[in-house]
Amino acid sequence: MFGIIVNTVAIIAGTIIGSITKKGIKEEYHSALFNAIGLCAACLGISTFVNNLPKSQYPVLFIIAMAIGTLIGTTLNLDGKFQNLTSKIGGNDFSKGLSTAILLFCIGTLSVLGPVQSALFGDYTFLFTNAALDFVTSIILSCAYGFGIMWAALVLFLWQGSIYVFSLFAGQYISENFFCELSIVGGLLILSSGLGILKIKDLKTMNMIPSLFVVPILWIIIHLFKTF
């Protein structure tokens, strides 16, 4: 858990630094920061998707996962509930910033594989590397969206902590191929978030979040059928 704590503290520290720095940034530069963050998120999403898709054992799995997950999220109106909650705290820009921060911090190869490496091998390399990246990212995000980005640190801690505990008990069943399928869906979600920040298209990314949980269910079903 040490690496996860370091990652969480890095986001908190970066948010504090960015929030203080924000006071010295003129208003006209905020839109430039939004564009930069949106472009980075979109490029990161595309890169994650393109790098993992050729490695996929089941190229259709992500399509089914996205379809089912988005349908569940839309039915539950996750995006609407998230926007209403965060808008009460800090407005529409804050809700977009927080959702982007959660996706960037939590849905990535280093963020997912880090807790697994830590739990199975006691290796903190991925988590420490991810902490450095998240530190810089949190500074930029908090400069644009403010102190509320720190909430993403709590989400990250719960997310990575859950993966860590799961890996301790089910490590022998986890494979790189599974994380490849998960990363494909994660890349699409990050891309969707970037398009929303750039105001190209609001795809209601939060409604797609259940897709991440559909992936392991489909993975288990596929491997159960393969055993028969």
C-alpha beads as a LAMMPS data file, in Angstrom:
LAMMPS data file: protein, C-alpha beads

228 atoms
227 bonds

1 atom types
1 bond types

-500.0 500.0 xlo xhi
-500.0 500.0 ylo yhi
-500.0 500.0 zlo zhi

Masses

1 110.0

Atoms # bond

1 1 1 0.000 0.000 0.000
2 1 1 3.010 2.297 0.388
3 1 1 3.162 3.067 -3.335
4 1 1 -0.565 3.859 -3.422
5 1 1 -0.172 6.275 -0.514
6 1 1 2.717 7.982 -2.331
7 1 1 0.570 8.296 -5.471
8 1 1 -2.308 9.788 -3.464
9 1 1 -0.056 12.268 -1.645
10 1 1 1.480 13.316 -4.983
11 1 1 -1.963 14.339 -6.283
12 1 1 -2.776 16.228 -3.081
13 1 1 0.565 18.062 -3.185
14 1 1 0.180 18.871 -6.879
15 1 1 -3.345 20.180 -6.312
16 1 1 -2.193 22.476 -3.515
17 1 1 0.639 23.859 -5.641
18 1 1 -1.622 24.326 -8.670
19 1 1 -4.378 25.989 -6.645
20 1 1 -1.911 28.496 -5.182
21 1 1 -0.381 29.137 -8.605
22 1 1 -3.838 29.652 -10.112
23 1 1 -4.203 32.949 -8.264
24 1 1 -1.335 34.365 -10.301
25 1 1 -2.742 33.272 -13.666
26 1 1 -4.823 35.794 -15.599
27 1 1 -8.354 34.838 -16.598
28 1 1 -7.580 34.922 -20.321
29 1 1 -5.076 32.111 -19.871
30 1 1 -7.629 29.746 -18.329
31 1 1 -9.188 28.877 -21.695
32 1 1 -5.704 28.115 -23.008
33 1 1 -5.191 25.704 -20.096
34 1 1 -8.546 24.055 -20.804
35 1 1 -7.550 23.531 -24.440
36 1 1 -4.160 22.128 -23.458
37 1 1 -5.700 19.699 -20.953
38 1 1 -8.380 18.616 -23.409
39 1 1 -5.836 18.022 -26.153
40 1 1 -3.564 16.039 -23.830
41 1 1 -6.464 13.900 -22.628
42 1 1 -7.616 13.219 -26.187
43 1 1 -4.104 12.285 -27.339
44 1 1 -3.526 10.077 -24.289
45 1 1 -6.820 8.297 -24.935
46 1 1 -6.009 7.704 -28.587
47 1 1 -2.507 6.472 -27.710
48 1 1 -3.833 4.044 -25.093
49 1 1 -6.461 2.699 -27.480
50 1 1 -4.147 2.354 -30.498
51 1 1 -1.308 0.749 -28.519
52 1 1 -3.515 -1.891 -26.916
53 1 1 -5.979 -2.777 -29.684
54 1 1 -3.445 -4.781 -31.773
55 1 1 -2.651 -6.874 -28.669
56 1 1 -6.292 -7.711 -27.998
57 1 1 -7.283 -11.376 -28.021
58 1 1 -10.940 -10.440 -28.469
59 1 1 -11.160 -7.289 -30.654
60 1 1 -14.949 -7.195 -30.375
61 1 1 -14.969 -7.331 -26.559
62 1 1 -14.493 -3.572 -26.093
63 1 1 -17.411 -2.818 -28.431
64 1 1 -19.764 -5.065 -26.468
65 1 1 -18.455 -3.710 -23.149
66 1 1 -18.929 -0.100 -24.270
67 1 1 -22.436 -0.797 -25.557
68 1 1 -23.615 -2.605 -22.425
69 1 1 -21.812 -0.267 -20.021
70 1 1 -23.090 2.894 -21.680
71 1 1 -26.625 1.529 -21.710
72 1 1 -26.400 0.825 -17.960
73 1 1 -24.880 4.242 -17.241
74 1 1 -27.484 6.053 -19.325
75 1 1 -30.311 4.147 -17.631
76 1 1 -28.932 5.120 -14.213
77 1 1 -28.207 8.665 -15.492
78 1 1 -24.766 8.608 -13.878
79 1 1 -23.571 11.636 -15.845
80 1 1 -26.571 13.738 -14.829
81 1 1 -26.235 12.820 -11.162
82 1 1 -22.493 13.465 -11.208
83 1 1 -22.932 16.834 -12.923
84 1 1 -25.634 17.905 -10.474
85 1 1 -23.525 16.940 -7.475
86 1 1 -20.306 18.571 -8.644
87 1 1 -22.066 21.656 -10.039
88 1 1 -23.402 22.407 -6.573
89 1 1 -19.841 22.298 -5.283
90 1 1 -17.971 24.219 -7.963
91 1 1 -19.964 24.761 -11.164
92 1 1 -19.943 23.085 -14.567
93 1 1 -16.236 23.639 -15.239
94 1 1 -15.394 21.973 -11.939
95 1 1 -17.500 18.910 -12.772
96 1 1 -15.709 18.521 -16.119
97 1 1 -12.347 19.003 -14.438
98 1 1 -13.025 16.465 -11.700
99 1 1 -14.359 13.817 -14.100
100 1 1 -11.295 14.330 -16.313
101 1 1 -8.962 14.121 -13.313
102 1 1 -10.549 10.866 -12.145
103 1 1 -10.190 9.307 -15.589
104 1 1 -6.613 10.509 -16.132
105 1 1 -5.465 9.418 -12.668
106 1 1 -7.312 6.100 -12.458
107 1 1 -7.696 4.736 -15.988
108 1 1 -4.216 4.113 -17.253
109 1 1 -1.755 1.280 -17.606
110 1 1 0.494 2.481 -14.788
111 1 1 -2.408 3.218 -12.448
112 1 1 -3.943 -0.229 -12.946
113 1 1 -0.809 -2.356 -13.206
114 1 1 0.966 -0.492 -10.386
115 1 1 -1.134 -1.925 -7.533
116 1 1 -0.890 -5.400 -9.112
117 1 1 2.914 -5.234 -9.299
118 1 1 2.994 -3.956 -5.741
119 1 1 0.715 -6.689 -4.389
120 1 1 2.277 -9.630 -6.234
121 1 1 5.962 -8.714 -6.361
122 1 1 6.460 -5.823 -3.918
123 1 1 7.564 -3.702 -6.883
124 1 1 6.665 0.003 -6.598
125 1 1 8.227 1.125 -9.878
126 1 1 4.934 1.613 -11.734
127 1 1 3.278 3.370 -8.791
128 1 1 6.194 5.748 -8.233
129 1 1 6.315 6.569 -11.949
130 1 1 2.567 7.112 -11.968
131 1 1 2.877 9.339 -8.885
132 1 1 5.346 11.596 -10.699
133 1 1 3.040 11.892 -13.720
134 1 1 -0.022 12.512 -11.548
135 1 1 1.859 15.175 -9.577
136 1 1 2.487 17.196 -12.739
137 1 1 -1.014 16.532 -14.097
138 1 1 -2.691 17.599 -10.850
139 1 1 -0.781 20.895 -10.898
140 1 1 -2.047 21.654 -14.399
141 1 1 -5.613 20.538 -13.661
142 1 1 -5.868 22.504 -10.413
143 1 1 -4.476 25.593 -12.152
144 1 1 -7.426 25.366 -14.517
145 1 1 -10.164 23.983 -12.266
146 1 1 -9.138 24.785 -8.715
147 1 1 -8.724 23.062 -5.362
148 1 1 -11.638 20.648 -5.859
149 1 1 -9.456 18.417 -8.032
150 1 1 -8.135 17.017 -4.753
151 1 1 -11.288 14.866 -4.531
152 1 1 -9.765 12.773 -7.309
153 1 1 -7.023 11.726 -4.857
154 1 1 -9.632 9.974 -2.697
155 1 1 -11.083 8.204 -5.743
156 1 1 -7.590 7.111 -6.794
157 1 1 -6.829 5.741 -3.327
158 1 1 -10.041 3.697 -3.262
159 1 1 -9.535 2.532 -6.864
160 1 1 -5.909 1.440 -6.509
161 1 1 -6.560 0.086 -3.032
162 1 1 -9.339 -2.126 -4.405
163 1 1 -7.067 -3.419 -7.182
164 1 1 -4.316 -4.076 -4.624
165 1 1 -6.586 -6.120 -2.344
166 1 1 -8.110 -7.959 -5.304
167 1 1 -4.631 -8.824 -6.603
168 1 1 -3.600 -10.280 -3.251
169 1 1 -6.424 -12.813 -3.420
170 1 1 -6.749 -13.381 -7.171
171 1 1 -3.295 -12.626 -8.513
172 1 1 -2.869 -16.030 -10.120
173 1 1 -5.885 -15.424 -12.344
174 1 1 -4.825 -11.971 -13.589
175 1 1 -3.106 -11.744 -16.973
176 1 1 -1.632 -9.002 -19.151
177 1 1 -4.261 -9.819 -21.776
178 1 1 -7.020 -8.869 -19.352
179 1 1 -5.399 -5.508 -18.624
180 1 1 -5.028 -4.977 -22.359
181 1 1 -8.809 -5.295 -22.820
182 1 1 -9.408 -2.992 -19.857
183 1 1 -6.956 -0.401 -21.219
184 1 1 -8.730 -0.306 -24.583
185 1 1 -11.985 0.719 -22.923
186 1 1 -10.114 3.094 -20.609
187 1 1 -8.472 4.792 -23.590
188 1 1 -11.866 5.437 -25.164
189 1 1 -13.166 6.975 -21.940
190 1 1 -10.171 9.295 -21.659
191 1 1 -10.613 10.307 -25.319
192 1 1 -14.291 11.007 -24.665
193 1 1 -13.374 13.216 -21.720
194 1 1 -10.862 15.150 -23.832
195 1 1 -13.439 15.817 -26.541
196 1 1 -15.780 17.173 -23.875
197 1 1 -13.175 19.600 -22.507
198 1 1 -12.388 20.808 -26.015
199 1 1 -16.142 21.339 -26.493
200 1 1 -16.067 19.240 -29.648
201 1 1 -18.721 16.838 -28.390
202 1 1 -20.191 16.163 -24.959
203 1 1 -20.386 12.356 -24.951
204 1 1 -21.468 12.150 -21.291
205 1 1 -18.400 10.162 -20.312
206 1 1 -19.635 9.296 -16.838
207 1 1 -22.451 7.264 -18.403
208 1 1 -19.770 5.089 -19.999
209 1 1 -17.935 4.287 -16.747
210 1 1 -19.835 0.993 -16.160
211 1 1 -18.089 -0.300 -19.290
212 1 1 -14.964 -0.777 -17.169
213 1 1 -16.845 -3.202 -14.925
214 1 1 -18.434 -4.998 -17.863
215 1 1 -14.976 -5.949 -19.201
216 1 1 -14.055 -8.346 -16.356
217 1 1 -17.556 -9.881 -16.458
218 1 1 -17.245 -10.581 -20.184
219 1 1 -13.688 -11.847 -19.641
220 1 1 -14.874 -14.346 -17.029
221 1 1 -17.776 -15.501 -19.228
222 1 1 -15.469 -16.062 -22.212
223 1 1 -13.008 -18.121 -20.186
224 1 1 -15.767 -20.144 -18.561
225 1 1 -17.022 -21.149 -22.030
226 1 1 -13.461 -21.995 -23.101
227 1 1 -13.184 -24.515 -20.260
228 1 1 -16.135 -26.535 -21.582

Bonds

1 1 1 2
2 1 2 3
3 1 3 4
4 1 4 5
5 1 5 6
6 1 6 7
7 1 7 8
8 1 8 9
9 1 9 10
10 1 10 11
11 1 11 12
12 1 12 13
13 1 13 14
14 1 14 15
15 1 15 16
16 1 16 17
17 1 17 18
18 1 18 19
19 1 19 20
20 1 20 21
21 1 21 22
22 1 22 23
23 1 23 24
24 1 24 25
25 1 25 26
26 1 26 27
27 1 27 28
28 1 28 29
29 1 29 30
30 1 30 31
31 1 31 32
32 1 32 33
33 1 33 34
34 1 34 35
35 1 35 36
36 1 36 37
37 1 37 38
38 1 38 39
39 1 39 40
40 1 40 41
41 1 41 42
42 1 42 43
43 1 43 44
44 1 44 45
45 1 45 46
46 1 46 47
47 1 47 48
48 1 48 49
49 1 49 50
50 1 50 51
51 1 51 52
52 1 52 53
53 1 53 54
54 1 54 55
55 1 55 56
56 1 56 57
57 1 57 58
58 1 58 59
59 1 59 60
60 1 60 61
61 1 61 62
62 1 62 63
63 1 63 64
64 1 64 65
65 1 65 66
66 1 66 67
67 1 67 68
68 1 68 69
69 1 69 70
70 1 70 71
71 1 71 72
72 1 72 73
73 1 73 74
74 1 74 75
75 1 75 76
76 1 76 77
77 1 77 78
78 1 78 79
79 1 79 80
80 1 80 81
81 1 81 82
82 1 82 83
83 1 83 84
84 1 84 85
85 1 85 86
86 1 86 87
87 1 87 88
88 1 88 89
89 1 89 90
90 1 90 91
91 1 91 92
92 1 92 93
93 1 93 94
94 1 94 95
95 1 95 96
96 1 96 97
97 1 97 98
98 1 98 99
99 1 99 100
100 1 100 101
101 1 101 102
102 1 102 103
103 1 103 104
104 1 104 105
105 1 105 106
106 1 106 107
107 1 107 108
108 1 108 109
109 1 109 110
110 1 110 111
111 1 111 112
112 1 112 113
113 1 113 114
114 1 114 115
115 1 115 116
116 1 116 117
117 1 117 118
118 1 118 119
119 1 119 120
120 1 120 121
121 1 121 122
122 1 122 123
123 1 123 124
124 1 124 125
125 1 125 126
126 1 126 127
127 1 127 128
128 1 128 129
129 1 129 130
130 1 130 131
131 1 131 132
132 1 132 133
133 1 133 134
134 1 134 135
135 1 135 136
136 1 136 137
137 1 137 138
138 1 138 139
139 1 139 140
140 1 140 141
141 1 141 142
142 1 142 143
143 1 143 144
144 1 144 145
145 1 145 146
146 1 146 147
147 1 147 148
148 1 148 149
149 1 149 150
150 1 150 151
151 1 151 152
152 1 152 153
153 1 153 154
154 1 154 155
155 1 155 156
156 1 156 157
157 1 157 158
158 1 158 159
159 1 159 160
160 1 160 161
161 1 161 162
162 1 162 163
163 1 163 164
164 1 164 165
165 1 165 166
166 1 166 167
167 1 167 168
168 1 168 169
169 1 169 170
170 1 170 171
171 1 171 172
172 1 172 173
173 1 173 174
174 1 174 175
175 1 175 176
176 1 176 177
177 1 177 178
178 1 178 179
179 1 179 180
180 1 180 181
181 1 181 182
182 1 182 183
183 1 183 184
184 1 184 185
185 1 185 186
186 1 186 187
187 1 187 188
188 1 188 189
189 1 189 190
190 1 190 191
191 1 191 192
192 1 192 193
193 1 193 194
194 1 194 195
195 1 195 196
196 1 196 197
197 1 197 198
198 1 198 199
199 1 199 200
200 1 200 201
201 1 201 202
202 1 202 203
203 1 203 204
204 1 204 205
205 1 205 206
206 1 206 207
207 1 207 208
208 1 208 209
209 1 209 210
210 1 210 211
211 1 211 212
212 1 212 213
213 1 213 214
214 1 214 215
215 1 215 216
216 1 216 217
217 1 217 218
218 1 218 219
219 1 219 220
220 1 220 221
221 1 221 222
222 1 222 223
223 1 223 224
224 1 224 225
225 1 225 226
226 1 226 227
227 1 227 228
